[in-house]
Amino acid sequence: MNAEELYEMLRKAQEPQGYFFNQDKIKVLELLEGLLVNKARYGYMSCPCRLAAADRDWDRDIICPCIYREPDVAQYGSCFCNLYVSRQWNDGALPHTYVPERRPVEKILGPD
Amino acid sequence: MPMPDKTDVTLYALSTCIHCKNTKEFLTQCGVGYHCIDVDTLEAPDRKKILQEIKAINPECSFPTLVVGDKVIVGFKKEEIQELLNL
């Protein structure tokens, strides 16, 4: 699967749930390429903007769409990566502010 | 004020991260030399060591983390980078 195919597949699944791709399609395709890189590396599509531990159970929280997407889109109109956004974020009705990292640092540091 | 050289600017990044990529492109466009560490490409012992380094300067340990001297910018924050580097 290439990034364009992934784009269409995910768009169809996510838009009905109220999660839209950032309208900057070039950036979106770069992020989807990152997902495909991680799929090849780890066997699962972990968030391209976060460090994966190569352990599916450990990284379950950051398998895209991550568990932080819902609170981030609710609060900022965008997920951490600016991949999934709300309609209002795309329309410019919300400021495109920095979305802080919600993943706990102990998860980022990885298992011992 | 002279432009900081590569030895002053360190970017802790991920090779797949869009905010990291934006930061790299911006620094390059501005002619700022920097030392880049793509942490996701490191093997286990080096990775642990670098993560501890990042945690000491950015307790969230998130990416990108840009270090200029004793100043730290977390995330791709263009205006803050411009201000810090006098761009």
N, CA and C atoms of all chains as a GROMACS GRO file, in nm:
protein
  597
    1MET      N    1   0.084  -0.120   0.000
    1MET     CA    2   0.000   0.000   0.000
    1MET      C    3   0.088   0.125   0.000
    2ASN      N    4   0.052   0.220  -0.084
    2ASN     CA    5   0.128   0.344  -0.081
    2ASN      C    6   0.050   0.451  -0.002
    3ALA      N    7   0.113   0.568   0.014
    3ALA     CA    8   0.054   0.672   0.099
    3ALA      C    9  -0.081   0.721   0.044
    4GLU      N   10  -0.091   0.731  -0.087
    4GLU     CA   11  -0.218   0.776  -0.147
    4GLU      C   12  -0.331   0.678  -0.118
    5GLU      N   13  -0.299   0.549  -0.128
    5GLU     CA   14  -0.401   0.446  -0.100
    5GLU      C   15  -0.440   0.448   0.048
    6LEU      N   16  -0.340   0.466   0.131
    6LEU     CA   17  -0.366   0.474   0.275
    6LEU      C   18  -0.453   0.597   0.306
    7TYR      N   19  -0.424   0.706   0.237
    7TYR     CA   20  -0.500   0.830   0.254
    7TYR      C   21  -0.649   0.804   0.229
    8GLU      N   22  -0.678   0.742   0.117
    8GLU     CA   23  -0.819   0.719   0.081
    8GLU      C   24  -0.886   0.623   0.179
    9MET      N   25  -0.812   0.520   0.216
    9MET     CA   26  -0.870   0.421   0.308
    9MET      C   27  -0.903   0.484   0.444
   10LEU      N   28  -0.808   0.559   0.496
   10LEU     CA   29  -0.828   0.619   0.628
   10LEU      C   30  -0.932   0.732   0.623
   11ARG      N   31  -0.928   0.808   0.516
   11ARG     CA   32  -1.024   0.918   0.504
   11ARG      C   33  -1.167   0.866   0.512
   12LYS      N   34  -1.193   0.759   0.439
   12LYS     CA   35  -1.328   0.701   0.438
   12LYS      C   36  -1.369   0.651   0.576
   13ALA      N   37  -1.272   0.598   0.649
   13ALA     CA   38  -1.304   0.543   0.781
   13ALA      C   39  -1.316   0.651   0.889
   14GLN      N   40  -1.236   0.757   0.876
   14GLN     CA   41  -1.226   0.854   0.986
   14GLN      C   42  -1.320   0.973   0.973
   15GLU      N   43  -1.348   1.016   0.853
   15GLU     CA   44  -1.435   1.133   0.837
   15GLU      C   45  -1.574   1.114   0.899
   16PRO      N   46  -1.634   0.995   0.881
   16PRO     CA   47  -1.766   0.977   0.945
   16PRO      C   48  -1.760   0.988   1.098
   17GLN      N   49  -1.639   0.970   1.154
   17GLN     CA   50  -1.624   0.982   1.300
   17GLN      C   51  -1.592   1.125   1.343
   18GLY      N   52  -1.585   1.214   1.246
   18GLY     CA   53  -1.558   1.355   1.278
   18GLY      C   54  -1.412   1.391   1.280
   19TYR      N   55  -1.327   1.303   1.230
   19TYR     CA   56  -1.183   1.332   1.224
   19TYR      C   57  -1.143   1.349   1.078
   20PHE      N   58  -1.091   1.466   1.048
   20PHE     CA   59  -1.058   1.501   0.910
   20PHE      C   60  -0.907   1.509   0.894
   21PHE      N   61  -0.859   1.480   0.774
   21PHE     CA   62  -0.719   1.504   0.748
   21PHE      C   63  -0.694   1.654   0.737
   22ASN      N   64  -0.580   1.696   0.787
   22ASN     CA   65  -0.531   1.832   0.765
   22ASN      C   66  -0.543   1.861   0.615
   23GLN      N   67  -0.591   1.982   0.583
   23GLN     CA   68  -0.611   2.010   0.440
   23GLN      C   69  -0.479   2.031   0.364
   24ASP      N   70  -0.368   2.038   0.437
   24ASP     CA   71  -0.237   2.044   0.371
   24ASP      C   72  -0.199   1.900   0.331
   25LYS      N   73  -0.242   1.862   0.213
   25LYS     CA   74  -0.228   1.721   0.174
   25LYS      C   75  -0.082   1.677   0.160
   26ILE      N   76   0.004   1.771   0.125
   26ILE     CA   77   0.147   1.734   0.112
   26ILE      C   78   0.200   1.687   0.248
   27LYS      N   79   0.167   1.764   0.352
   27LYS     CA   80   0.212   1.727   0.488
   27LYS      C   81   0.147   1.595   0.531
   28VAL      N   82   0.020   1.580   0.496
   28VAL     CA   83  -0.052   1.457   0.533
   28VAL      C   84   0.015   1.336   0.468
   29LEU      N   85   0.048   1.348   0.341
   29LEU     CA   86   0.113   1.235   0.273
   29LEU      C   87   0.250   1.205   0.332
   30GLU      N   88   0.320   1.309   0.376
   30GLU     CA   89   0.450   1.286   0.442
   30GLU      C   90   0.429   1.209   0.573
   31LEU      N   91   0.325   1.246   0.645
   31LEU     CA   92   0.295   1.176   0.771
   31LEU      C   93   0.254   1.031   0.743
   32LEU      N   94   0.176   1.012   0.638
   32LEU     CA   95   0.134   0.875   0.604
   32LEU      C   96   0.254   0.792   0.559
   33GLU      N   97   0.348   0.855   0.491
   33GLU     CA   98   0.475   0.786   0.457
   33GLU      C   99   0.545   0.742   0.585
   34GLY      N  100   0.542   0.829   0.685
   34GLY     CA  101   0.603   0.796   0.815
   34GLY      C  102   0.533   0.677   0.879
   35LEU      N  103   0.401   0.672   0.867
   35LEU     CA  104   0.326   0.557   0.920
   35LEU      C  105   0.369   0.428   0.849
   36LEU      N  106   0.388   0.438   0.718
   36LEU     CA  107   0.428   0.320   0.641
   36LEU      C  108   0.571   0.277   0.676
   37VAL      N  109   0.657   0.374   0.702
   37VAL     CA  110   0.794   0.343   0.747
   37VAL      C  111   0.787   0.268   0.879
   38ASN      N  112   0.704   0.317   0.970
   38ASN     CA  113   0.693   0.252   1.102
   38ASN      C  114   0.630   0.113   1.090
   39LYS      N  115   0.536   0.100   0.999
   39LYS     CA  116   0.475  -0.032   0.976
   39LYS      C  117   0.582  -0.132   0.930
   40ALA      N  118   0.669  -0.086   0.840
   40ALA     CA  119   0.777  -0.173   0.791
   40ALA      C  120   0.879  -0.202   0.901
   41ARG      N  121   0.906  -0.101   0.984
   41ARG     CA  122   1.005  -0.117   1.090
   41ARG      C  123   0.957  -0.205   1.205
   42TYR      N  124   0.835  -0.176   1.251
   42TYR     CA  125   0.788  -0.236   1.377
   42TYR      C  126   0.675  -0.336   1.358
   43GLY      N  127   0.611  -0.333   1.241
   43GLY     CA  128   0.498  -0.422   1.218
   43GLY      C  129   0.365  -0.358   1.254
   44TYR      N  130   0.368  -0.235   1.298
   44TYR     CA  131   0.244  -0.162   1.329
   44TYR      C  132   0.266  -0.014   1.300
   45MET      N  133   0.156   0.055   1.273
   45MET     CA  134   0.168   0.196   1.234
   45MET      C  135   0.168   0.285   1.357
   46SER      N  136   0.284   0.297   1.418
   46SER     CA  137   0.293   0.386   1.533
   46SER      C  138   0.307   0.529   1.484
   47CYS      N  139   0.269   0.620   1.572
   47CYS     CA  140   0.270   0.763   1.542
   47CYS      C  141   0.406   0.806   1.487
   48PRO      N  142   0.409   0.872   1.373
   48PRO     CA  143   0.539   0.912   1.316
   48PRO      C  144   0.609   1.024   1.395
   49CYS      N  145   0.534   1.091   1.482
   49CYS     CA  146   0.590   1.203   1.558
   49CYS      C  147   0.633   1.162   1.698
   50ARG      N  148   0.629   1.032   1.723
   50ARG     CA  149   0.667   0.984   1.856
   50ARG      C  150   0.765   0.867   1.842
   51LEU      N  151   0.845   0.849   1.946
   51LEU     CA  152   0.945   0.743   1.945
   51LEU      C  153   0.880   0.611   1.987
   52ALA      N  154   0.883   0.514   1.897
   52ALA     CA  155   0.826   0.383   1.928
   52ALA      C  156   0.932   0.296   1.994
   53ALA      N  157   0.883   0.199   2.073
   53ALA     CA  158   0.976   0.111   2.145
   53ALA      C  159   0.994  -0.023   2.074
   54ALA      N  160   0.930  -0.039   1.959
   54ALA     CA  161   0.935  -0.166   1.884
   54ALA      C  162   0.871  -0.278   1.965
   55ASP      N  163   0.772  -0.244   2.045
   55ASP     CA  164   0.701  -0.340   2.130
   55ASP      C  165   0.552  -0.303   2.118
   56ARG      N  166   0.479  -0.386   2.045
   56ARG     CA  167   0.340  -0.351   2.013
   56ARG      C  168   0.256  -0.321   2.138
   57ASP      N  169   0.273  -0.401   2.241
   57ASP     CA  170   0.192  -0.379   2.362
   57ASP      C  171   0.230  -0.247   2.429
   58TRP      N  172   0.360  -0.222   2.436
   58TRP     CA  173   0.407  -0.098   2.498
   58TRP      C  174   0.357   0.026   2.421
   59ASP      N  175   0.358   0.010   2.289
   59ASP     CA  176   0.324   0.125   2.202
   59ASP      C  177   0.176   0.131   2.165
   60ARG      N  178   0.095   0.049   2.229
   60ARG     CA  179  -0.046   0.044   2.192
   60ARG      C  180  -0.110   0.184   2.194
   61ASP      N  181  -0.067   0.268   2.287
   61ASP     CA  182  -0.126   0.403   2.299
   61ASP      C  183  -0.093   0.493   2.181
   62ILE      N  184   0.013   0.460   2.107
   62ILE     CA  185   0.052   0.550   1.996
   62ILE      C  186   0.035   0.484   1.859
   63ILE      N  187  -0.039   0.372   1.854
   63ILE     CA  188  -0.073   0.318   1.723
   63ILE      C  189  -0.181   0.409   1.665
   64CYS      N  190  -0.154   0.459   1.547
   64CYS     CA  191  -0.239   0.562   1.486
   64CYS      C  192  -0.373   0.503   1.441
   65PRO      N  193  -0.487   0.565   1.474
   65PRO     CA  194  -0.499   0.687   1.555
   65PRO      C  195  -0.473   0.659   1.703
   66CYS      N  196  -0.390   0.743   1.761
   66CYS     CA  197  -0.345   0.721   1.899
   66CYS      C  198  -0.458   0.754   1.997
   67ILE      N  199  -0.438   0.711   2.122
   67ILE     CA  200  -0.544   0.736   2.222
   67ILE      C  201  -0.549   0.883   2.263
   68TYR      N  202  -0.447   0.959   2.224
   68TYR     CA  203  -0.442   1.101   2.261
   68TYR      C  204  -0.514   1.189   2.159
   69ARG      N  205  -0.549   1.129   2.044
   69ARG     CA  206  -0.614   1.208   1.938
   69ARG      C  207  -0.745   1.270   1.988
   70GLU      N  208  -0.825   1.190   2.055
   70GLU     CA  209  -0.956   1.239   2.095
   70GLU      C  210  -0.946   1.363   2.187
   71PRO      N  211  -0.871   1.354   2.298
   71PRO     CA  212  -0.860   1.475   2.382
   71PRO      C  213  -0.787   1.590   2.311
   72ASP      N  214  -0.691   1.559   2.226
   72ASP     CA  215  -0.618   1.668   2.158
   72ASP      C  216  -0.707   1.740   2.057
   73VAL      N  217  -0.785   1.664   1.981
   73VAL     CA  218  -0.873   1.730   1.883
   73VAL      C  219  -0.983   1.806   1.958
   74ALA      N  220  -1.030   1.749   2.070
   74ALA     CA  221  -1.133   1.819   2.149
   74ALA      C  222  -1.077   1.951   2.205
   75GLN      N  223  -0.953   1.951   2.250
   75GLN     CA  224  -0.896   2.070   2.313
   75GLN      C  225  -0.832   2.168   2.214
   76TYR      N  226  -0.760   2.113   2.116
   76TYR     CA  227  -0.683   2.200   2.026
   76TYR      C  228  -0.732   2.199   1.882
   77GLY      N  229  -0.822   2.107   1.852
   77GLY     CA  230  -0.870   2.096   1.714
   77GLY      C  231  -0.778   2.014   1.626
   78SER      N  232  -0.674   1.957   1.684
   78SER     CA  233  -0.576   1.882   1.605
   78SER      C  234  -0.507   1.779   1.693
   79CYS      N  235  -0.467   1.669   1.631
   79CYS     CA  236  -0.384   1.573   1.705
   79CYS      C  237  -0.241   1.626   1.712
   80PHE      N  238  -0.158   1.558   1.787
   80PHE     CA  239  -0.019   1.601   1.810
   80PHE      C  240   0.056   1.625   1.680
   81CYS      N  241   0.029   1.541   1.579
   81CYS     CA  242   0.100   1.548   1.450
   81CYS      C  243   0.042   1.651   1.352
   82ASN      N  244  -0.075   1.704   1.382
   82ASN     CA  245  -0.153   1.783   1.284
   82ASN      C  246  -0.195   1.697   1.166
   83LEU      N  247  -0.213   1.567   1.190
   83LEU     CA  248  -0.260   1.477   1.085
   83LEU      C  249  -0.413   1.479   1.085
   84TYR      N  250  -0.472   1.444   1.198
   84TYR     CA  251  -0.617   1.449   1.212
   84TYR      C  252  -0.655   1.579   1.281
   85VAL      N  253  -0.754   1.643   1.222
   85VAL     CA  254  -0.798   1.772   1.277
   85VAL      C  255  -0.951   1.777   1.273
   86SER      N  256  -1.004   1.879   1.337
   86SER     CA  257  -1.148   1.900   1.332
   86SER      C  258  -1.181   1.985   1.208
   87ARG      N  259  -1.306   1.987   1.173
   87ARG     CA  260  -1.349   2.070   1.061
   87ARG      C  261  -1.315   2.218   1.088
   88GLN      N  262  -1.336   2.260   1.213
   88GLN     CA  263  -1.311   2.400   1.251
   88GLN      C  264  -1.162   2.435   1.236
   89TRP      N  265  -1.075   2.342   1.265
   89TRP     CA  266  -0.930   2.366   1.252
   89TRP      C  267  -0.897   2.387   1.105
   90ASN      N  268  -0.953   2.301   1.019
   90ASN     CA  269  -0.929   2.316   0.875
   90ASN      C  270  -0.988   2.445   0.820
   91ASP      N  271  -1.103   2.486   0.876
   91ASP     CA  272  -1.169   2.608   0.827
   91ASP      C  273  -1.100   2.735   0.874
   92GLY      N  274  -1.005   2.722   0.965
   92GLY     CA  275  -0.936   2.840   1.018
   92GLY      C  276  -1.012   2.904   1.133
   93ALA      N  277  -1.118   2.837   1.180
   93ALA     CA  278  -1.195   2.892   1.292
   93ALA      C  279  -1.123   2.871   1.425
   94LEU      N  280  -1.023   2.785   1.423
   94LEU     CA  281  -0.941   2.761   1.543
   94LEU      C  282  -0.797   2.798   1.511
   95PRO      N  283  -0.726   2.858   1.608
   95PRO     CA  284  -0.584   2.889   1.583
   95PRO      C  285  -0.502   2.761   1.573
   96HIS      N  286  -0.402   2.763   1.488
   96HIS     CA  287  -0.316   2.645   1.470
   96HIS      C  288  -0.201   2.652   1.570
   97THR      N  289  -0.235   2.629   1.695
   97THR     CA  290  -0.135   2.638   1.800
   97THR      C  291  -0.060   2.506   1.816
   98TYR      N  292   0.050   2.514   1.885
   98TYR     CA  293   0.130   2.395   1.916
   98TYR      C  294   0.048   2.302   2.005
   99VAL      N  295   0.044   2.176   1.968
   99VAL     CA  296  -0.026   2.075   2.049
   99VAL      C  297   0.079   2.007   2.136
  100PRO      N  298   0.070   2.026   2.267
  100PRO     CA  299   0.173   1.966   2.353
  100PRO      C  300   0.161   1.815   2.362
  101GLU      N  301   0.271   1.753   2.396
  101GLU     CA  302   0.275   1.608   2.409
  101GLU      C  303   0.195   1.564   2.530
  102ARG      N  304   0.105   1.470   2.509
  102ARG     CA  305   0.021   1.417   2.616
  102ARG      C  306   0.072   1.280   2.663
  103ARG      N  307   0.157   1.219   2.584
  103ARG     CA  308   0.206   1.086   2.622
  103ARG      C  309   0.300   1.100   2.743
  104PRO      N  310   0.277   1.020   2.848
  104PRO     CA  311   0.363   1.032   2.966
  104PRO      C  312   0.509   1.002   2.933
  105VAL      N  313   0.598   1.074   2.998
  105VAL     CA  314   0.740   1.061   2.968
  105VAL      C  315   0.790   0.918   2.990
  106GLU      N  316   0.734   0.850   3.089
  106GLU     CA  317   0.782   0.712   3.115
  106GLU      C  318   0.751   0.619   2.998
  107LYS      N  319   0.645   0.650   2.924
  107LYS     CA  320   0.614   0.572   2.804
  107LYS      C  321   0.715   0.604   2.694
  108ILE      N  322   0.750   0.732   2.684
  108ILE     CA  323   0.845   0.774   2.579
  108ILE      C  324   0.983   0.711   2.603
  109LEU      N  325   1.020   0.700   2.730
  109LEU     CA  326   1.152   0.646   2.762
  109LEU      C  327   1.162   0.497   2.730
  110GLY      N  328   1.049   0.430   2.722
  110GLY     CA  329   1.048   0.289   2.681
  110GLY      C  330   1.061   0.194   2.799
  111PRO      N  331   1.035   0.066   2.772
  111PRO     CA  332   1.047  -0.034   2.880
  111PRO      C  333   1.193  -0.053   2.921
  112ASP      N  334   1.216  -0.094   3.044
  112ASP     CA  335   1.355  -0.113   3.092
  112ASP      C  336   1.419  -0.236   3.028
  113MET      N  337   2.496   4.037   1.614
  113MET     CA  338   2.532   3.910   1.677
  113MET      C  339   2.560   3.806   1.567
  114PRO      N  340   2.670   3.735   1.576
  114PRO     CA  341   2.700   3.638   1.470
  114PRO      C  342   2.604   3.520   1.473
  115MET      N  343   2.584   3.463   1.356
  115MET     CA  344   2.497   3.344   1.344
  115MET      C  345   2.560   3.228   1.423
  116PRO      N  346   2.479   3.159   1.505
  116PRO     CA  347   2.537   3.045   1.576
  116PRO      C  348   2.587   2.940   1.476
  117ASP      N  349   2.695   2.875   1.507
  117ASP     CA  350   2.741   2.772   1.414
  117ASP      C  351   2.693   2.635   1.461
  118LYS      N  352   2.730   2.537   1.385
  118LYS     CA  353   2.681   2.401   1.406
  118LYS      C  354   2.707   2.348   1.548
  119THR      N  355   2.815   2.394   1.607
  119THR     CA  356   2.848   2.341   1.739
  119THR      C  357   2.755   2.395   1.847
  120ASP      N  358   2.681   2.504   1.816
  120ASP     CA  359   2.593   2.565   1.916
  120ASP      C  360   2.450   2.513   1.910
  121VAL      N  361   2.413   2.454   1.797
  121VAL     CA  362   2.272   2.420   1.774
  121VAL      C  363   2.258   2.268   1.757
  122THR      N  364   2.178   2.210   1.846
  122THR     CA  365   2.153   2.065   1.839
  122THR      C  366   2.004   2.041   1.827
  123LEU      N  367   1.966   1.956   1.734
  123LEU     CA  368   1.826   1.921   1.716
  123LEU      C  369   1.809   1.772   1.743
  124TYR      N  370   1.727   1.742   1.844
  124TYR     CA  371   1.689   1.605   1.872
  124TYR      C  372   1.559   1.580   1.798
  125ALA      N  373   1.559   1.484   1.708
  125ALA     CA  374   1.446   1.469   1.616
  125ALA      C  375   1.414   1.322   1.593
  126LEU      N  376   1.307   1.302   1.516
  126LEU     CA  377   1.274   1.169   1.465
  126LEU      C  378   1.271   1.178   1.313
  127SER      N  379   1.317   1.077   1.246
  127SER     CA  380   1.326   1.084   1.099
  127SER      C  381   1.189   1.087   1.032
  128THR      N  382   1.085   1.040   1.103
  128THR     CA  383   0.951   1.033   1.043
  128THR      C  384   0.860   1.149   1.087
  129CYS      N  385   0.908   1.233   1.174
  129CYS     CA  386   0.822   1.334   1.239
  129CYS      C  387   0.812   1.461   1.154
  130ILE      N  388   0.690   1.505   1.132
  130ILE     CA  389   0.668   1.621   1.045
  130ILE      C  390   0.716   1.751   1.110
  131HIS      N  391   0.696   1.765   1.241
  131HIS     CA  392   0.741   1.888   1.309
  131HIS      C  393   0.894   1.894   1.309
  132CYS      N  394   0.955   1.776   1.318
  132CYS     CA  395   1.102   1.770   1.311
  132CYS      C  396   1.148   1.810   1.171
  133LYS      N  397   1.078   1.758   1.072
  133LYS     CA  398   1.114   1.789   0.932
  133LYS      C  399   1.098   1.939   0.906
  134ASN      N  400   0.987   1.996   0.955
  134ASN     CA  401   0.965   2.140   0.938
  134ASN      C  402   1.078   2.220   1.003
  135THR      N  403   1.120   2.175   1.120
  135THR     CA  404   1.228   2.246   1.191
  135THR      C  405   1.359   2.236   1.112
  136LYS      N  406   1.388   2.115   1.064
  136LYS     CA  407   1.511   2.096   0.985
  136LYS      C  408   1.510   2.187   0.862
  137GLU      N  409   1.397   2.187   0.791
  137GLU     CA  410   1.387   2.268   0.668
  137GLU      C  411   1.401   2.416   0.699
  138PHE      N  412   1.339   2.458   0.810
  138PHE     CA  413   1.345   2.600   0.845
  138PHE      C  414   1.488   2.642   0.879
  139LEU      N  415   1.555   2.561   0.958
  139LEU     CA  416   1.694   2.594   0.994
  139LEU      C  417   1.782   2.600   0.869
  140THR      N  418   1.761   2.504   0.780
  140THR     CA  419   1.841   2.501   0.657
  140THR      C  420   1.812   2.623   0.570
  141GLN      N  421   1.683   2.655   0.555
  141GLN     CA  422   1.645   2.774   0.476
  141GLN      C  423   1.710   2.900   0.531
  142CYS      N  424   1.721   2.906   0.663
  142CYS     CA  425   1.778   3.024   0.728
  142CYS      C  426   1.930   3.021   0.731
  143GLY      N  427   1.988   2.913   0.680
  143GLY     CA  428   2.133   2.906   0.675
  143GLY      C  429   2.196   2.872   0.809
  144VAL      N  430   2.116   2.816   0.900
  144VAL     CA  431   2.170   2.780   1.031
  144VAL      C  432   2.224   2.637   1.026
  145GLY      N  433   2.351   2.623   1.057
  145GLY     CA  434   2.408   2.489   1.067
  145GLY      C  435   2.367   2.428   1.200
  146TYR      N  436   2.341   2.300   1.201
  146TYR     CA  437   2.300   2.236   1.327
  146TYR      C  438   2.342   2.090   1.328
  147HIS      N  439   2.354   2.042   1.448
  147HIS     CA  440   2.387   1.900   1.468
  147HIS      C  441   2.255   1.829   1.492
  148CYS      N  442   2.222   1.730   1.409
  148CYS     CA  443   2.093   1.663   1.421
  148CYS      C  444   2.110   1.518   1.466
  149ILE      N  445   2.029   1.481   1.562
  149ILE     CA  446   2.026   1.340   1.606
  149ILE      C  447   1.885   1.287   1.585
  150ASP      N  448   1.868   1.197   1.488
  150ASP     CA  449   1.740   1.130   1.466
  150ASP      C  450   1.736   1.010   1.560
  151VAL      N  451   1.666   1.027   1.671
  151VAL     CA  452   1.673   0.929   1.780
  151VAL      C  453   1.615   0.793   1.739
  152ASP      N  454   1.516   0.794   1.649
  152ASP     CA  455   1.455   0.667   1.607
  152ASP      C  456   1.550   0.580   1.526
  153THR      N  457   1.658   0.638   1.477
  153THR     CA  458   1.754   0.560   1.398
  153THR      C  459   1.867   0.503   1.484
  154LEU      N  460   1.866   0.535   1.613
  154LEU     CA  461   1.973   0.488   1.702
  154LEU      C  462   1.941   0.349   1.757
  155GLU      N  463   2.044   0.272   1.782
  155GLU     CA  464   2.026   0.141   1.845
  155GLU      C  465   2.016   0.159   1.997
  156ALA      N  466   1.971   0.053   2.062
  156ALA     CA  467   1.932   0.060   2.203
  156ALA      C  468   2.027   0.134   2.300
  157PRO      N  469   2.155   0.098   2.310
  157PRO     CA  470   2.234   0.166   2.414
  157PRO      C  471   2.248   0.316   2.388
  158ASP      N  472   2.272   0.353   2.263
  158ASP     CA  473   2.285   0.495   2.230
  158ASP      C  474   2.153   0.568   2.251
  159ARG      N  475   2.046   0.500   2.216
  159ARG     CA  476   1.914   0.561   2.228
  159ARG      C  477   1.883   0.596   2.374
  160LYS      N  478   1.909   0.502   2.463
  160LYS     CA  479   1.885   0.525   2.607
  160LYS      C  480   1.965   0.645   2.657
  161LYS      N  481   2.090   0.651   2.614
  161LYS     CA  482   2.179   0.759   2.659
  161LYS      C  483   2.126   0.895   2.610
  162ILE      N  484   2.089   0.899   2.482
  162ILE     CA  485   2.039   1.024   2.424
  162ILE      C  486   1.906   1.064   2.486
  163LEU      N  487   1.821   0.964   2.515
  163LEU     CA  488   1.692   0.996   2.578
  163LEU      C  489   1.712   1.060   2.716
  164GLN      N  490   1.809   1.012   2.788
  164GLN     CA  491   1.838   1.074   2.918
  164GLN      C  492   1.889   1.217   2.900
  165GLU      N  493   1.968   1.236   2.796
  165GLU     CA  494   2.017   1.371   2.763
  165GLU      C  495   1.899   1.465   2.735
  166ILE      N  496   1.804   1.414   2.655
  166ILE     CA  497   1.687   1.497   2.619
  166ILE      C  498   1.602   1.525   2.743
  167LYS      N  499   1.580   1.421   2.823
  167LYS     CA  500   1.495   1.436   2.942
  167LYS      C  501   1.550   1.543   3.037
  168ALA      N  502   1.683   1.552   3.042
  168ALA     CA  503   1.745   1.651   3.131
  168ALA      C  504   1.716   1.794   3.086
  169ILE      N  505   1.694   1.813   2.957
  169ILE     CA  506   1.668   1.949   2.908
  169ILE      C  507   1.521   1.973   2.872
  170ASN      N  508   1.450   1.865   2.844
  170ASN     CA  509   1.306   1.873   2.814
  170ASN      C  510   1.239   1.757   2.887
  171PRO      N  511   1.184   1.783   3.006
  171PRO     CA  512   1.129   1.674   3.089
  171PRO      C  513   1.020   1.592   3.019
  172GLU      N  514   0.954   1.651   2.918
  172GLU     CA  515   0.852   1.576   2.843
  172GLU      C  516   0.916   1.474   2.748
  173CYS      N  517   1.040   1.500   2.712
  173CYS     CA  518   1.115   1.412   2.623
  173CYS      C  519   1.045   1.397   2.486
  174SER      N  520   0.992   1.506   2.437
  174SER     CA  521   0.919   1.502   2.310
  174SER      C  522   1.006   1.558   2.197
  175PHE      N  523   0.954   1.543   2.075
  175PHE     CA  524   1.031   1.582   1.956
  175PHE      C  525   0.953   1.680   1.870
  176PRO      N  526   1.019   1.773   1.806
  176PRO     CA  527   1.163   1.801   1.814
  176PRO      C  528   1.198   1.880   1.940
  177THR      N  529   1.320   1.859   1.986
  177THR     CA  530   1.377   1.941   2.094
  177THR      C  531   1.499   2.010   2.035
  178LEU      N  532   1.493   2.142   2.032
  178LEU     CA  533   1.602   2.220   1.974
  178LEU      C  534   1.680   2.287   2.087
  179VAL      N  535   1.810   2.272   2.085
  179VAL     CA  536   1.894   2.329   2.190
  179VAL      C  537   1.992   2.427   2.128
  180VAL      N  538   1.987   2.549   2.178
  180VAL     CA  539   2.082   2.651   2.133
  180VAL      C  540   2.150   2.706   2.259
  181GLY      N  541   2.274   2.666   2.280
  181GLY     CA  542   2.342   2.705   2.404
  181GLY      C  543   2.265   2.649   2.522
  182ASP      N  544   2.220   2.739   2.614
  182ASP     CA  545   2.144   2.690   2.730
  182ASP      C  546   1.993   2.710   2.712
  183LYS      N  547   1.952   2.742   2.590
  183LYS     CA  548   1.808   2.761   2.563
  183LYS      C  549   1.750   2.639   2.489
  184VAL      N  550   1.624   2.612   2.520
  184VAL     CA  551   1.558   2.494   2.462
  184VAL      C  552   1.423   2.534   2.404
  185ILE      N  553   1.395   2.487   2.283
  185ILE     CA  554   1.263   2.507   2.223
  185ILE      C  555   1.207   2.369   2.190
  186VAL      N  556   1.086   2.343   2.244
  186VAL     CA  557   1.020   2.214   2.222
  186VAL      C  558   0.909   2.232   2.118
  187GLY      N  559   0.913   2.153   2.012
  187GLY     CA  560   0.814   2.167   1.905
  187GLY      C  561   0.864   2.263   1.798
  188PHE      N  562   0.796   2.260   1.684
  188PHE     CA  563   0.835   2.353   1.575
  188PHE      C  564   0.766   2.487   1.600
  189LYS      N  565   0.838   2.577   1.665
  189LYS     CA  566   0.783   2.709   1.697
  189LYS      C  567   0.870   2.812   1.625
  190LYS      N  568   0.825   2.843   1.504
  190LYS     CA  569   0.903   2.925   1.412
  190LYS      C  570   0.944   3.060   1.471
  191GLU      N  571   0.846   3.129   1.530
  191GLU     CA  572   0.876   3.263   1.583
  191GLU      C  573   0.979   3.256   1.696
  192GLU      N  574   0.964   3.157   1.782
  192GLU     CA  575   1.059   3.142   1.893
  192GLU      C  576   1.199   3.110   1.841
  193ILE      N  577   1.204   3.028   1.736
  193ILE     CA  578   1.335   2.993   1.678
  193ILE      C  579   1.399   3.118   1.617
  194GLN      N  580   1.316   3.195   1.546
  194GLN     CA  581   1.366   3.318   1.483
  194GLN      C  582   1.423   3.413   1.588
  195GLU      N  583   1.348   3.427   1.696
  195GLU     CA  584   1.389   3.519   1.802
  195GLU      C  585   1.518   3.471   1.868
  196LEU      N  586   1.521   3.343   1.899
  196LEU     CA  587   1.637   3.288   1.968
  196LEU      C  588   1.764   3.298   1.882
  197LEU      N  589   1.747   3.278   1.752
  197LEU     CA  590   1.864   3.276   1.664
  197LEU      C  591   1.887   3.409   1.592
  198ASN      N  592   1.807   3.509   1.630
  198ASN     CA  593   1.817   3.641   1.567
  198ASN      C  594   1.807   3.633   1.415
  199LEU      N  595   1.707   3.561   1.368
  199LEU     CA  596   1.691   3.542   1.223
  199LEU      C  597   1.600   3.650   1.166
   0.00000   0.00000   0.00000
